[in-house]
Amino acid sequence: MSMTDKRCVTSKAVKKVKRPTSFGAATSRYHLEASLSTAPHFPPSLRRGSVAPGDRCRLPATKMGALARLLAWLREGRQSRRLILLIVFIALLLDNMLLTVVVPIIPSYLYAMDDNASTAAESVTAPTQPPSSSFQTIVSLYDNSTRLTTGGALPSIPQPLLPTTSNVFTSTSELDCPNNSKQLLNENVKVGLLFASKATVQLITNPFIGPLTNRIGYQIPLFAGFCIMFLSTIMFAFSKSYTLLFLARSFQGVGSSCSSVAGMGMLASVYTDDEERGNAIGIALGGLAMGVLVGPPFGSVMYEFVGKTAPFLILAVLAILDGALQLFVLQPSKVAPESQKGTSLVTLMRDPYILIAAGAICFANMGIAMLEPALPIWMMETMCAKKWQLGVAFIPASVSYLIGTHIFAVLAHKMGRWLCSLIGMILVGISILCVPLAKDIYGLILPNFGVGFAIGMVDSSMMPIMGYLVDLRHVSVYGSVYAIADVAFCMGFALGPSVGGAIARSIGFPWLMTIIGIIDILFAPLCFFLRSPPATEEKMAILMDSNCSMKTCSYSTQGTYPQMSNEFETESED
């Protein structure tokens, strides 16, 4: 060992050597090796008693070790199913935060914008006369009447007019109890169309994203979804007209299609076991639930006390962090197509069992989709709700959805996913029927809690069963089937706000809730057919072969992901 290498040894290690001047002696070498082996911070080459040439430079560079370990962990994470699950969780979280953060902001913002425009138009068109005229006009804000007076001097204004005029402007700006109820009802249609634009675009995009993932893999579409969502968030932050807000909402639909289809397909390809897949999808839906939970109160509080731009800028920063994680772990520049061609989208859409599962997803989520644009306007009309209350009213539904997805991700596999979805559909209908009975914001707690909990039951049951049906009846390539699941989800959120807004304007909010509640209850018995779906003849032959179980015949071969569990590896060895 040279003198340079000796300086790398700590003083504590050197003191334990009996004869430090004679490193060649056997006893000294023994004590040196023993002392070095007890120092965990030394590199392996030094612990064995010999120093590698490169270790002399590595020992003092402890500050760079943390960054190197982080990069190594990220590289190893490309083979980790848990880290992939985390990426999908964050992607769904941010997507649904952006989806719901606008729920309390848009109705109030559009009403204030339209009311200010109408007020400015009235002030411009109001007839005025010069002071020298013998006739003067007074526009009364008390009873919206116009009075003509003669003479050069203004008549005396009654005392009640002054405080009334002040109150009118205060209530219009604060939106505690809007005066123009007709204009407020007209907002149902505008808000409904804006909310539905995202789901409509997503509905159109999904049939293209599903087959695309089969050709190029899941990484590139997932990263494209992040980029589009980031641009949409920036557009929301700085848009000040209905047209730009509509474009931002529509643009978000393309990004949501990429994130949801690629994310769910990636999880289904990684978790090949049915029970593990159900648990993983339940955790991923927890990200969706967290976004739905945090979005409305976060948006309403930030809009009330900071302004419209702030919540969207915060979401943009979080989106950048998610994109950086995807770049390090998934490396979306690589194309990783599936090894075999999956079942066509048309064939999957003809499968009656897949259609029943998709229908349950559609009608269950249509209930909350109708509530999002109509409930804030109904609260402003009947409860004189403040801005922050418009988003807080959705907290019970969001919390219960988070609870429901986590509980029934495990429980649904044991009790039967068909039974879980059947009970959930009935509970959705009953809870929605109870929403119009509320007289204040506190009366909305229990019905909204029931709505969210029941939708969590349906989603956590039907999302895994879509992958199970493909394994059982078709080729196990999952991009197209989760495109169908996302189409069903989008149909609920496209038809819900658009049709719901028109119905609420025509016959009222209570009748709107009655219609969708009855539809959910009537659809529930169809879930019974998912109790024991039959396999196709080809799949049945595979299942009857004693040498090949369903788990061993998984066709998902995305090369960057582990496909087999430890259980399977043990079974194959036996």
NUDOKOL-51227 format. One record per residue (C-alpha): residue in one letter; x, y, z. Coordinates in steps of 0.02 Angstrom, whole numbers, plus 50000, padded with zeros to 5 digits. Example, Ala and Ser with C-alpha at 12.3 -4.5 7.8 and 13.67 -1.06 7.14 Angstrom:
BEGIN
a506154977550390
s506844994750357
//
This chain:
BEGIN
m500005000050000
s500715016849952
m500805032450061
t499355040049965
d498285025050005
k498765026050189
r498045043650202
c496345036750149
v496275026250308
t495445034650456
s496395037950615
k495215026550710
a495635011950597
v497515015150607
k497535015850798
k496914997950807
v498494991750718
k499854986150839
r501334990250726
p500815004250605
t502565005450529
s502534987650466
f501004985350357
g501744969650279
a501664959550442
a500294946650458
t499584953050622
s499544970950563
r498704965850403
y497424955850502
h496994970250618
l496904982550474
e495704971450377
a494624968850531
s494514987450568
l494114991850388
s492744978650378
t491834987250521
a491765004050429
p490175003950326
h490625019550229
f492135011950145
p491995004649971
p492014985649955
s493754985249880
l494484993850033
r493524982750154
r494364967450078
g496064974450119
s496554980949947
v496274998149872
a495684999849693
p496505013749592
g494855023149571
d494375022249755
r495665035349806
c494625048249712
r492945041749768
l493205042249955
p493185061149981
a491725063749858
t490345059549982
k489275074249931
m489045067149756
g488475050449824
a486685055749857
l486415061349677
a487225045649608
r486145034649719
l484595044149663
l485005041749479
a485385023349508
w483735021449600
l482805029449455
r483665018149330
e483225002849432
g481455009749451
r481135006249267
q480964988149322
s479934992249477
r478064989849467
r477795001049618
l478665015849538
i477645013649379
l476085013249488
l476665029549570
i476865038049401
v475115032949346
f474435038449516
i475185055849498
a474615057449317
l472815053549362
l472925064849515
l473455080149415
d472255076449273
n470765075749390
m471325090549492
l471275100849333
l469615092749290
t468785097849454
v469705113649504
v468655123249377
v467005116949450
p466805131149577
i467755144049473
i466915143549303
p465075146449353
s465505161049465
y466785168249344
l465635167349193
y464175174849289
a465245189349349
m465945191949174
d464225191749092
d463455202649227
n464835215549211
a464595215649022
s462715218249037
t462955231849167
a464185240949056
a463005239548908
e461575246849008
s462635261549067
v463145265448887
t461395264348814
a460535273948954
p459855290648883
t460625306248956
q460295324748924
p461445339448945
p461195350149101
s460405364449001
s458955353648942
s457255355549021
f457025336749031
q458125325249134
t458135306349151
i458395296549311
v458695277649301
s458145269949466
l459135254849524
y457785251349652
d456365245949536
n457255246649365
s456105260949309
t456515276849212
r455835293849269
l455755310149172
t455825326549264
t455655344549206
g456695359349251
g458545362149266
a458785354749437
l458715336549484
p457285331449595
s457595325549770
i457945306849780
p456995297249914
q458065291050059
p457825272250029
l458595273649856
l460365277349916
p460685261950024
t459765250849900
t460905256349758
s462445252149863
n461775234949907
v461445230549726
f463255233349675
t463925224049827
s462875208549797
t463305208149614
s465165208249648
e465105195949792
l463855184049711
d463115179549881
c461325180949818
p461235185549633
n459805196649578
n459645191549396
s458925174049414
k458535172749228
q460335176049181
l460875163549314
l459785150049236
n460545153749066
e462255150049139
n461725131749154
v461885129348967
k463525138848946
v464355130449094
g463695113349044
l464365114848867
l466065120648928
f466205106249052
a465615093748922
s466865099448791
k468305090548878
a467395073948887
t466775075748708
v468515078248638
q469165064148747
l467765053148682
i468325056548503
t470175054148541
n470075037748638
p469765026148488
f471405032148413
i472445031548573
g471995013548614
p472675005548454
l474135017848456
t474745010848623
n474764993448546
r475954999748411
i477155011248503
g476925006348685
y476265015948835
q477715027548878
i477585040048735
p475685042748747
l475825044748936
f477165058148917
a476175066648778
g474715067548898
f475805076849023
c476365089548892
i474595093048833
m473935094549010
f475305107149052
l474835118148903
s472995116948947
t473365122349125
i474295137749065
m472845142048949
f471615140949094
a472705152449199
f472735166849076
s471105164948978
k469865179149004
s468505174848879
y467265160648860
t468035155448693
l469795153348764
l469135144048916
f468175132548799
l469745129048698
a470765125648855
r469465113448918
s469375104648749
f471265103648736
q471315095248905
g470255081148835
v471655075648719
g472905075048862
s471705065748975
s471425052648841
c473285049348828
s473565048749016
s472085037849064
v472175025048921
a474065023148927
g474115023149117
m472785009949142
g473474999249001
m475215000149075
l474584994249245
a473604979949167
s475164974249073
v476254975249228
y475054966949351
t474534950949262
d473714942549412
d471874946949428
e471914950549614
e473524960749605
r472844970149456
g471284974649554
n472314981249699
a473454991349584
i472014999049487
g471175003049653
i472725012549708
a472805021549540
l470975026349557
g471465033249726
g472475046249630
l470915050149530
a469955051549694
m471265062849771
g471145074349621
v469265074849634
l469425077649822
v470695091649819
g470125100449660
p468485109049707
p468965115749880
f470705120449819
g469965129949672
s468605138749771
v469755144449913
m471125150349795
y469855159249684
e469045167849833
f470635174149916
v472005174349781
g471175174749610
k470835163949458
t472615162349397
a473455155549555
p472715137849565
f473155134149384
l474955140049403
i475175128649553
l474515113949451
a475725118349311
v477205117049430
l476605100049493
a476405094249313
i478225098649276
l478795087649421
d477765073149355
g478505075449182
a480275075149251
l479905058749342
q479245051149181
l480815056449086
f481975048049211
v480985032049238
l479995028049081
q481165035648949
p479715039848832
s480855041848680
k480915022848658
v479585013948556
a479054997548636
p477634989548537
e476674974248594
s477344957548532
q475684952148457
k474174960748385
g472744963748505
t470894961648476
s470154975348368
l469164989248447
v467584984648350
t467644966648411
l467824972248591
m466364984248574
r465264969948514
d465614959948671
p464024961448779
y464954958948942
i466164972948904
l464684984048857
i463824980449024
a465394984949120
a465615000649015
g463795005449042
a463985004149230
i465495015849223
c464545027949110
f462915029649207
a463725029649379
n464875044049333
m463485053049240
g462695056949408
i464175066749474
a464445074149301
m462705081849307
l463015088249483
e464625097549442
p463895111549332
a462115111649399
l462385110549588
p463405126749608
i462105136649508
w460685128749608
m461595133249770
m461825151249712
e459985152249670
t459205143749822
m460515145049960
c461385161549916
a463015151849929
k464685160649934
k466115156949816
w467085145649934
q465515135549974
l465285130749791
g466825119649797
v466725114149978
a465025106149942
f465925092549841
i467125087549981
p465985073750052
a465835065649880
s467715066649853
v468175059550024
s466945045250009
y467555041149833
l469315039749900
i468705028350039
g467645017849923
t469015014649794
h470255009049927
i469044997850023
f468264989149874
a469884987249776
v470204972549894
l468444968349952
a467664967549779
h468774952849729
k468144943049880
m466294947449875
g466144947349686
r466414962449575
w464694960349495
l463844961549666
c464904976449717
s464434986049559
l462594981249575
i462494988049752
g463475003449699
m462285007649557
i460775006649673
l461635017349803
v462095030449672
g460275031949619
i459605033549796
s460915046449846
i460595057249693
l458725057049726
c459085064449899
v460145079149838
p458685091149797
l457985088549973
a459415098750048
k458955116150113
d460725122150149
i462515116650123
y462465105250275
g461015095550200
l462125090950052
i463405081650159
l462525064750172
p461865063549991
n463535068749916
f464445056550029
g463345042549967
v463605047549785
g465495047349799
f465575031149898
a464445022049775
i465405028049622
g466995021949707
m466195004849723
v465755004349538
d467415010949472
s468504999649581
s467484984649523
m467244988149338
m469004994249294
p469854977849344
i468464967349267
m468794975549098
g470544968249098
y469884951649163
l468624950449020
v470014953248893
d471054939548974
l469564927848976
r468774931148806
h470064939948696
v471924942948670
s472754950148825
v473234966948752
y472434980548856
g472574997248765
s470944995548669
v469874988948812
y470395003148927
a470055015148784
i468265008348790
a468225010648979
d468815028548958
v467525031348820
a466175025748941
f466855037449074
c466895051748948
m465145048448886
g464535050949063
f465475067349079
a464985073048903
l463125069348909
g462975073749093
p463425092349090
s462735096148916
v461075087148930
g460945090549116
g461155109249092
a459745109948966
i458595099249076
a458965109949230
r458525125549130
s456905118049061
i456125108249205
g457245112149352
f458665104549453
p457575092749559
w456865084149405
l458615082349333
m459175072749488
t457605062049483
i457915056649303
i459725051349325
g459365043049492
i458015031949416
i459145027549268
d460525021549386
i459315010749486
l458575002849328
f460294998749258
a460904990049415
p460144972549381
l461164970949221
c462734968949327
f462104951549373
f462664945349201
l464474948849252
r464374935749388
s465144921849283
p465544927449105
p465954912948988
a467614911448900
t467754910048712
e468094892948635
e469924896648604
k470184903148779
m469224888548852
a470404876348767
i471884885348843
l471094885349015
m470714866749005
d472534862848968
s473304857449132
n475024863449079
c474504881449049
s473564892349170
m472864909549134
k474314917749223
t475634908849119
c474754913448957
s474834932248977
y475224940348809
s475804956848881
t477644958148836
q478134976248856
g479974972548873
t480364986148999
y479164979649131
p479184963849237
q477754952549181
m477804937949302
s477584937649489
n478674927849608
e477274915349633
f477274910849450
e479154909149444
t479064896949590
e477674887049507
s478614885849343
e480164879549431
d479144866049518
//
